[in-house]
Amino acid sequence: MLTQDRPTQPKPELWVESPSNNQLLLNRPITVKAIVTPLWKDEARQQLQSQSDQLDEQLTQLDTQVQQMVGELSQHTIQIVGADNSTVAEAQAQIQGIQAQANERKNELLQQKNQVLQQLEQVQTLELGLEVDQGQVDNFFYVKQGDHFVRKMQVEMVLRDGVIEEIRGEL
């Protein structure tokens, strides 16, 4: 039987050697923090203002939809020839139900807008150089016998204007 030498393929740059049997591959959250800079404040303001504008647009759309639905129901009720009082009462109940649902949704949107405006106010008062939480990202890492698990789980990444400035903790 003939054997043919096959050319070996080079390992890709991101090649990961398989871990030994005494290691585990785990997943951990990494806290992402940002250092407050003038650029960060401008971007945060723009993002929050955009959210506020979107909520205003949703409120306007909601009002328009409610007016349209109430108008259609009222028109439909008027068009019914010889409508008895029960039909008119049902239409009025439907209109009240629509308005109640709309008011509930409107209150939710107004609460969201209030939160966004409070965040906008907070951003404006933040001192430059302060670190603020930006969220979390997931990271896979290996642990082996003898590692300090708690320290391995406590990793933070600090950004300045989107650039990683520091990684804190045991990688």
Accessible surface in RSA format (square Angstrom, percent):
REM  Atomic radii and reference values for relative SASA: ProtOr
REM  Chains: A
REM  Algorithm: Lee & Richards
REM  Probe-radius: 1.40
REM  Slices: 20
REM RES _ NUM      All-atoms   Total-Side   Main-Chain    Non-polar    All polar
REM                ABS   REL    ABS   REL    ABS   REL    ABS   REL    ABS   REL
RES MET A   1   229.06 118.6 145.33  96.2  83.73 199.3 122.52 104.2 106.54 141.1
RES LEU A   2   175.66  97.8 152.46 109.1  23.20  58.3 153.53 107.8  22.13  59.6
RES THR A   3   123.55  87.9  94.49  95.8  29.06  69.3  68.55  92.1  55.00  83.1
RES GLN A   4   158.16  88.4 134.67  98.4  23.50  55.9  43.26  92.1 114.91  87.1
RES ASP A   5   140.65  98.5 117.22 116.7  23.42  55.4  38.50  90.6 102.14 101.9
RES ARG A   6   201.95  84.8 182.75  93.2  19.20  45.7  60.95  83.3 141.00  85.5
RES PRO A   7   125.34  91.3 101.85  92.8  23.49  85.4 113.74  93.9  11.60  72.1
RES THR A   8   130.34  92.7 104.66 106.1  25.68  61.2  77.83 104.5  52.51  79.4
RES GLN A   9   162.22  90.7 138.57 101.3  23.66  56.3  44.13  93.9 118.10  89.6
RES PRO A  10   122.88  89.6  99.38  90.6  23.51  85.4 111.63  92.2  11.26  70.0
RES LYS A  11   129.84  63.3 104.48  64.1  25.35  60.4  72.92  65.6  56.92  60.6
RES PRO A  12    84.02  61.2  68.12  62.1  15.91  57.8  80.82  66.7   3.21  19.9
RES GLU A  13   180.49 103.6 140.83 106.5  39.66  94.4  62.19 120.3 118.30  96.6
RES LEU A  14   163.59  91.1 146.47 104.8  17.11  43.0 152.14 106.8  11.45  30.8
RES TRP A  15   138.16  55.4 111.26  53.9  26.90  63.2 113.50  60.5  24.66  40.0
RES VAL A  16   103.26  67.9  81.47  73.8  21.79  52.5  84.28  73.2  18.97  51.5
RES GLU A  17   110.78  63.6 101.25  76.6   9.53  22.7  60.72 117.4  50.06  40.9
RES SER A  18   100.30  84.8  75.09 100.2  25.21  58.1  45.55  97.0  54.74  76.7
RES PRO A  19    56.88  41.5  35.68  32.5  21.20  77.1  42.95  35.5  13.93  86.6
RES SER A  20    67.22  56.8  49.94  66.6  17.28  39.8  53.45 113.8  13.77  19.3
RES ASN A  21   161.94 111.7 125.90 121.7  36.05  86.8  39.29  94.6 122.65 118.6
RES ASN A  22    94.01  64.8  75.43  72.9  18.58  44.7  39.77  95.7  54.24  52.4
RES GLN A  23    55.76  31.2  41.35  30.2  14.41  34.3   0.91   1.9  54.85  41.6
RES LEU A  24   114.24  63.6 112.57  80.5   1.68   4.2 114.21  80.2   0.03   0.1
RES LEU A  25   100.47  56.0  71.99  51.5  28.47  71.6  71.99  50.6  28.47  76.6
RES LEU A  26    54.37  30.3  50.60  36.2   3.77   9.5  54.37  38.2   0.00   0.0
RES ASN A  27    76.07  52.5  53.64  51.8  22.43  54.0  19.64  47.3  56.43  54.5
RES ARG A  28     5.51   2.3   4.56   2.3   0.95   2.3   0.95   1.3   4.56   2.8
RES PRO A  29    56.20  41.0  51.88  47.3   4.32  15.7  51.88  42.8   4.32  26.9
RES ILE A  30    16.88   9.6  16.88  12.6   0.00   0.0  16.88  12.2   0.00   0.0
RES THR A  31    34.08  24.2  34.05  34.5   0.03   0.1  11.81  15.9  22.28  33.7
RES VAL A  32    13.87   9.1  13.87  12.6   0.00   0.0  13.87  12.1   0.00   0.0
RES LYS A  33    44.62  21.8  44.62  27.4   0.00   0.0   7.55   6.8  37.07  39.5
RES ALA A  34     5.08   4.7   5.08   7.8   0.00   0.0   5.08   7.2   0.00   0.0
RES ILE A  35    10.85   6.2  10.70   8.0   0.15   0.4  10.70   7.7   0.15   0.4
RES VAL A  36     1.21   0.8   0.00   0.0   1.21   2.9   0.00   0.0   1.21   3.3
RES THR A  37    11.50   8.2  10.70  10.8   0.81   1.9  11.50  15.5   0.00   0.0
RES PRO A  38    85.70  62.5  81.66  74.4   4.03  14.7  85.28  70.4   0.42   2.6
RES LEU A  39    87.75  48.9  83.32  59.6   4.43  11.1  85.76  60.2   1.98   5.3
RES TRP A  40    32.07  12.9  31.19  15.1   0.88   2.1  27.51  14.7   4.57   7.4
RES LYS A  41    25.44  12.4  25.44  15.6   0.00   0.0   4.98   4.5  20.45  21.8
RES ASP A  42    64.31  45.0  62.71  62.4   1.60   3.8  13.98  32.9  50.33  50.2
RES GLU A  43    93.48  53.7  88.47  66.9   5.02  11.9  34.56  66.8  58.93  48.1
RES ALA A  44    14.17  13.0   9.80  15.1   4.38  10.0  13.48  19.0   0.69   1.8
RES ARG A  45    82.03  34.4  81.41  41.5   0.62   1.5  28.96  39.6  53.07  32.2
RES GLN A  46   127.06  71.0 118.24  86.4   8.82  21.0  44.76  95.3  82.30  62.4
RES GLN A  47   114.28  63.9 107.60  78.6   6.69  15.9  31.62  67.3  82.66  62.7
RES LEU A  48    17.21   9.6  17.21  12.3   0.00   0.0  17.21  12.1   0.00   0.0
RES GLN A  49    81.79  45.7  81.79  59.8   0.00   0.0  38.52  82.0  43.27  32.8
RES SER A  50    52.78  44.6  47.32  63.1   5.46  12.6  28.51  60.7  24.27  34.0
RES GLN A  51    66.10  37.0  65.08  47.6   1.01   2.4  24.16  51.4  41.93  31.8
RES SER A  52     3.25   2.7   3.25   4.3   0.00   0.0   0.00   0.0   3.25   4.5
RES ASP A  53    75.50  52.9  69.83  69.5   5.67  13.4  27.99  65.9  47.51  47.4
RES GLN A  54   105.37  58.9 103.36  75.5   2.01   4.8  30.65  65.2  74.72  56.7
RES LEU A  55    14.23   7.9  14.23  10.2   0.00   0.0  14.23  10.0   0.00   0.0
RES ASP A  56    53.95  37.8  51.68  51.4   2.26   5.3  25.60  60.3  28.34  28.3
RES GLU A  57   106.22  61.0 100.18  75.8   6.04  14.4  33.68  65.1  72.54  59.2
RES GLN A  58    73.57  41.1  70.20  51.3   3.37   8.0  24.82  52.8  48.75  37.0
RES LEU A  59    19.38  10.8  19.38  13.9   0.00   0.0  19.38  13.6   0.00   0.0
RES THR A  60    87.17  62.0  83.38  84.5   3.79   9.0  60.79  81.7  26.38  39.9
RES GLN A  61    93.00  52.0  89.44  65.4   3.56   8.5  31.55  67.2  61.45  46.6
RES LEU A  62    26.26  14.6  24.90  17.8   1.36   3.4  25.87  18.2   0.39   1.0
RES ASP A  63    56.90  39.9  55.00  54.7   1.90   4.5  17.96  42.3  38.94  38.8
RES THR A  64    78.70  56.0  76.76  77.8   1.95   4.6  58.72  78.9  19.99  30.2
RES GLN A  65   100.81  56.4 100.21  73.2   0.60   1.4  27.13  57.8  73.68  55.9
RES VAL A  66    24.16  15.9  24.16  21.9   0.00   0.0  24.16  21.0   0.00   0.0
RES GLN A  67   132.72  74.2 120.32  87.9  12.39  29.5  42.93  91.4  89.79  68.1
RES GLN A  68   107.81  60.3  96.64  70.6  11.16  26.6  33.67  71.7  74.14  56.2
RES MET A  69    92.29  47.8  90.28  59.7   2.01   4.8  69.54  59.1  22.75  30.1
RES VAL A  70    29.82  19.6  29.82  27.0   0.00   0.0  29.82  25.9   0.00   0.0
RES GLY A  71    37.31  46.0   0.00   N/A  37.31  46.0  32.99  90.5   4.32   9.7
RES GLU A  72   104.73  60.1  95.95  72.6   8.78  20.9  46.21  89.4  58.52  47.8
RES LEU A  73    36.39  20.3  34.91  25.0   1.48   3.7  36.28  25.5   0.11   0.3
RES SER A  74    39.98  33.8  36.37  48.5   3.61   8.3  28.60  60.9  11.38  15.9
RES GLN A  75    95.65  53.5  94.86  69.3   0.79   1.9  33.71  71.8  61.94  47.0
RES HIS A  76   107.64  58.8 105.55  73.4   2.09   5.4  70.08  72.2  37.56  43.7
RES THR A  77    18.93  13.5  15.90  16.1   3.04   7.2  13.82  18.6   5.12   7.7
RES ILE A  78   134.81  76.7 110.44  82.3  24.37  58.7 117.32  84.5  17.50  47.5
RES GLN A  79   112.32  62.8  91.72  67.0  20.60  49.1  36.54  77.8  75.79  57.5
RES ILE A  80    63.79  36.3  51.15  38.1  12.64  30.5  56.92  41.0   6.88  18.7
RES VAL A  81   146.25  96.2 118.72 107.5  27.53  66.3 123.65 107.4  22.60  61.3
RES GLY A  82    76.00  93.7   0.00   N/A  76.00  93.7  41.55 114.0  34.45  77.2
RES ALA A  83    36.73  33.8   6.97  10.8  29.76  67.7   9.93  14.0  26.80  71.0
RES ASP A  84    85.00  59.5  75.07  74.7   9.93  23.5  43.86 103.2  41.14  41.0
RES ASN A  85   130.86  90.2 125.06 120.9   5.79  13.9  33.03  79.5  97.83  94.6
RES SER A  86    61.65  52.1  53.15  70.9   8.49  19.6  45.95  97.8  15.70  22.0
RES THR A  87    40.41  28.7  39.34  39.9   1.08   2.6  18.46  24.8  21.95  33.2
RES VAL A  88    56.40  37.1  56.38  51.0   0.02   0.0  56.38  49.0   0.02   0.1
RES ALA A  89    54.57  50.2  48.20  74.4   6.37  14.5  50.25  70.8   4.32  11.4
RES GLU A  90   111.98  64.3 107.42  81.3   4.56  10.9  41.46  80.2  70.52  57.6
RES ALA A  91     8.42   7.7   6.84  10.6   1.58   3.6   7.90  11.1   0.52   1.4
RES GLN A  92   103.13  57.7 101.88  74.5   1.25   3.0  28.11  59.8  75.02  56.9
RES ALA A  93    60.23  55.4  49.38  76.2  10.85  24.7  52.07  73.3   8.16  21.6
RES GLN A  94   100.45  56.2  92.21  67.4   8.24  19.6  33.81  72.0  66.64  50.5
RES ILE A  95    27.99  15.9  27.99  20.9   0.00   0.0  27.99  20.2   0.00   0.0
RES GLN A  96   123.30  69.0 117.59  85.9   5.72  13.6  35.11  74.7  88.19  66.9
RES GLY A  97    34.62  42.7   0.00   N/A  34.62  42.7  33.70  92.5   0.92   2.1
RES ILE A  98    28.10  16.0  26.16  19.5   1.94   4.7  26.41  19.0   1.70   4.6
RES GLN A  99    76.88  43.0  76.03  55.6   0.85   2.0  17.78  37.8  59.10  44.8
RES ALA A 100    60.19  55.3  49.35  76.2  10.84  24.7  55.40  78.0   4.79  12.7
RES GLN A 101   133.73  74.8 127.82  93.4   5.92  14.1  41.56  88.5  92.17  69.9
RES ALA A 102    11.85  10.9   8.41  13.0   3.44   7.8  11.63  16.4   0.22   0.6
RES ASN A 103    85.21  58.8  84.38  81.5   0.82   2.0  19.94  48.0  65.26  63.1
RES GLU A 104   117.74  67.6 112.87  85.4   4.87  11.6  35.91  69.5  81.83  66.8
RES ARG A 105    95.69  40.2  94.28  48.1   1.41   3.4  35.35  48.3  60.35  36.6
RES LYS A 106    71.12  34.7  71.12  43.6   0.00   0.0  29.57  26.6  41.55  44.3
RES ASN A 107    85.74  59.1  84.38  81.5   1.36   3.3  18.37  44.2  67.37  65.1
RES GLU A 108    76.33  43.8  74.26  56.2   2.08   4.9  29.61  57.3  46.73  38.1
RES LEU A 109     2.47   1.4   2.47   1.8   0.00   0.0   2.47   1.7   0.00   0.0
RES LEU A 110    81.43  45.3  76.61  54.8   4.82  12.1  77.14  54.2   4.29  11.5
RES GLN A 111   120.37  67.3 117.29  85.7   3.07   7.3  37.34  79.5  83.03  63.0
RES GLN A 112    79.12  44.2  77.94  57.0   1.18   2.8  26.52  56.4  52.60  39.9
RES LYS A 113    43.17  21.1  43.17  26.5   0.00   0.0  13.72  12.4  29.45  31.4
RES ASN A 114    79.40  54.8  77.47  74.9   1.93   4.7  15.09  36.3  64.31  62.2
RES GLN A 115   110.61  61.9 109.55  80.1   1.06   2.5  28.04  59.7  82.57  62.6
RES VAL A 116    12.47   8.2  12.47  11.3   0.00   0.0  12.47  10.8   0.00   0.0
RES LEU A 117    77.70  43.3  72.51  51.9   5.19  13.0  72.99  51.3   4.71  12.7
RES GLN A 118    97.83  54.7  94.66  69.2   3.16   7.5  30.69  65.3  67.13  50.9
RES GLN A 119    85.44  47.8  85.00  62.1   0.44   1.0  22.31  47.5  63.13  47.9
RES LEU A 120    23.31  13.0  23.31  16.7   0.00   0.0  23.31  16.4   0.00   0.0
RES GLU A 121   117.46  67.4 115.46  87.3   2.00   4.8  31.80  61.5  85.66  69.9
RES GLN A 122   112.05  62.7 110.46  80.7   1.58   3.8  36.66  78.0  75.38  57.2
RES VAL A 123    12.79   8.4  12.77  11.6   0.02   0.0  12.77  11.1   0.02   0.0
RES GLN A 124    95.99  53.7  77.18  56.4  18.82  44.8  19.30  41.1  76.69  58.2
RES THR A 125   102.14  72.6  75.28  76.3  26.86  64.0  67.10  90.1  35.03  53.0
RES LEU A 126    39.11  21.8  33.93  24.3   5.18  13.0  35.54  25.0   3.57   9.6
RES GLU A 127   131.66  75.6 124.88  94.5   6.78  16.1  43.83  84.8  87.83  71.7
RES LEU A 128   108.75  60.6  82.37  58.9  26.38  66.3  82.60  58.0  26.15  70.4
RES GLY A 129    49.11  60.6   0.00   N/A  49.11  60.6  27.61  75.8  21.50  48.2
RES LEU A 130    85.45  47.6  79.53  56.9   5.92  14.9  84.23  59.2   1.22   3.3
RES GLU A 131    64.07  36.8  41.27  31.2  22.80  54.3  20.00  38.7  44.07  36.0
RES VAL A 132    26.97  17.7  22.21  20.1   4.75  11.5  26.97  23.4   0.00   0.0
RES ASP A 133   101.12  70.8  77.07  76.7  24.05  56.9  27.61  65.0  73.51  73.3
RES GLN A 134    90.58  50.7  53.32  39.0  37.26  88.7  14.56  31.0  76.02  57.7
RES GLY A 135    36.16  44.6   0.00   N/A  36.16  44.6  33.38  91.6   2.78   6.2
RES GLN A 136   120.77  67.5  88.31  64.5  32.45  77.3  24.58  52.3  96.19  73.0
RES VAL A 137    69.91  46.0  63.27  57.3   6.64  16.0  69.91  60.7   0.00   0.0
RES ASP A 138   105.69  74.0  76.89  76.5  28.79  68.1  17.47  41.1  88.22  88.0
RES ASN A 139    45.52  31.4  42.85  41.4   2.67   6.4   4.22  10.2  41.30  39.9
RES PHE A 140   136.09  68.1 117.50  72.8  18.59  48.4 117.50  71.2  18.59  53.2
RES PHE A 141     9.48   4.7   3.38   2.1   6.11  15.9   9.48   5.8   0.00   0.0
RES TYR A 142    69.94  32.7  61.38  34.9   8.57  22.3  49.91  37.5  20.03  24.7
RES VAL A 143    15.16  10.0  13.98  12.7   1.18   2.8  14.71  12.8   0.45   1.2
RES LYS A 144   103.05  50.3  93.08  57.1   9.97  23.7  61.41  55.3  41.64  44.4
RES GLN A 145   168.00  93.9 138.38 101.1  29.62  70.5  54.35 115.7 113.65  86.2
RES GLY A 146    81.12 100.0   0.00   N/A  81.12 100.0  41.74 114.5  39.38  88.2
RES ASP A 147    42.31  29.6  17.39  17.3  24.91  58.9   6.88  16.2  35.43  35.3
RES HIS A 148    82.21  44.9  72.40  50.3   9.81  25.1  51.23  52.8  30.98  36.0
RES PHE A 149   106.87  53.5 102.45  63.5   4.43  11.5 102.74  62.3   4.14  11.8
RES VAL A 150    83.51  55.0  81.92  74.2   1.59   3.8  83.32  72.4   0.19   0.5
RES ARG A 151   125.37  52.6 123.58  63.0   1.79   4.3  45.69  62.4  79.67  48.3
RES LYS A 152    28.21  13.8  28.21  17.3   0.00   0.0   4.75   4.3  23.46  25.0
RES MET A 153    58.52  30.3  49.28  32.6   9.24  22.0  48.10  40.9  10.42  13.8
RES GLN A 154   117.29  65.6 102.64  75.0  14.65  34.9  42.75  91.0  74.53  56.5
RES VAL A 155     4.05   2.7   0.08   0.1   3.97   9.6   0.08   0.1   3.97  10.8
RES GLU A 156    45.12  25.9  44.92  34.0   0.20   0.5  13.96  27.0  31.15  25.4
RES MET A 157    34.01  17.6  34.01  22.5   0.00   0.0  21.77  18.5  12.24  16.2
RES VAL A 158     1.11   0.7   1.11   1.0   0.00   0.0   1.11   1.0   0.00   0.0
RES LEU A 159    35.69  19.9  35.69  25.5   0.00   0.0  35.69  25.1   0.00   0.0
RES ARG A 160   101.01  42.4  98.30  50.1   2.71   6.5  38.32  52.4  62.69  38.0
RES ASP A 161    61.77  43.3  36.22  36.0  25.55  60.4  18.15  42.7  43.61  43.5
RES GLY A 162    63.00  77.7   0.00   N/A  63.00  77.7  29.56  81.1  33.44  74.9
RES VAL A 163   104.28  68.6 101.19  91.6   3.09   7.4 104.25  90.6   0.02   0.1
RES ILE A 164    93.73  53.3  72.27  53.8  21.45  51.7  72.27  52.0  21.45  58.2
RES GLU A 165    90.41  51.9  57.71  43.7  32.70  77.9  34.19  66.1  56.22  45.9
RES GLU A 166    79.34  45.5  72.62  54.9   6.72  16.0  28.53  55.2  50.81  41.5
RES ILE A 167    85.67  48.7  58.65  43.7  27.02  65.1  58.65  42.2  27.02  73.3
RES ARG A 168    74.16  31.1  69.56  35.5   4.60  10.9  39.57  54.1  34.59  21.0
RES GLY A 169    50.42  62.2   0.00   N/A  50.42  62.2  21.93  60.2  28.49  63.8
RES GLU A 170    67.67  38.9  62.31  47.1   5.36  12.8  39.31  76.0  28.36  23.2
RES LEU A 171   121.68  67.8  93.43  66.8  28.25  71.0 102.38  71.9  19.30  51.9
END  Absolute sums over single chains surface
CHAIN  1 A    13307.2      11319.3       1988.0       7065.1       6242.2
END  Absolute sums over all chains
TOTAL         13307.2      11319.3       1988.0       7065.1       6242.2
